[in-house]
Amino acid sequence: MMADGILDTVRRDVAAFRARCGIAPALAVILVGDDPASHVYVSRKLKASKRVGIASIERHLPSETTQDALLAEIDALNIDPSVHGILVQLPLPRHIDAAVVLDRICPSKDVDGFHPVNVGRLSTGTQGLIPCTPLGCLLLLESVVQDFCGLKAVVIGKSNIVGKPVALLLLERECTVTVTHINTRDLPSIVSIADIVIVAAGSPGLVRGGWVKPGAIVIDIGINKVVDKDGRSMIVGDAVTSELEHAAAVTPVPGGVGPMTIACLLSNTLRAANMMTA
Ligand code: GUN
């Protein structure tokens, strides 16, 4: 799997960082509240950190944590020179304004790439920390696409975490990018022109085989919990994989983009550590 290759490289480069600096790169992960999916994602991130030798600092705060208390936690991590990356797991409880929280993270430690400075750098095509899932999608695409120039890419979903940044990355590679969303009219006909379909809608079974042209590449970012006809719960993506045999490549769910997100988070953490100590 491609994510394993990235993790191997990160592990090797982490060892070189330790030899040079005498400390391990360190990632702080803040989780507020008890969202079960967030717990699963955070534990995967921490486990993968350990595997590659990145030190992790876990801050699990109760759901009633005030915004000011969370900001104070971020301030402390921002000024701690032994912390290289800071991640606040989303979603946050409703009484906390995520935009204010993300704005508080030092941009050079913002390994999720969600701070407005990094968003701005991405939109101007300059060097910043790039959001992990979009970066993972791009690396997967680069493994099967030689030349992006002029390809038609359709992105389904306009979130700040996936849709918008992945669209910017593809635009930077000279794709012709269409971003669609919940209010887009005639979605099937828009998707049918695409050489690359990126679906991050959180809607199981949204993209049907008939929407996708032969030879297109489908990157499925959906992670949906559904119950099958025998009452078993399972995880499925946003595309109906069984109908996509005519596609050139389709990422599986689970196991496709998810592991790449984690690999890119660790790669971003190492990058942040290297930038801080350069
Ligand atoms: N929630 C869903 N995806 C993400 C992500 O990539 N980063 C963080 N921090 N929270 C998320």
Boltz pocket constraint, residues with backbone or C-beta under 6 A from the ligand:
constraints:
  - pocket:
      binder: B
      contacts: [[A, 87], [A, 88], [A, 89], [A, 90], [A, 91], [A, 112], [A, 132], [A, 133], [A, 161]]
      max_distance: 6.0
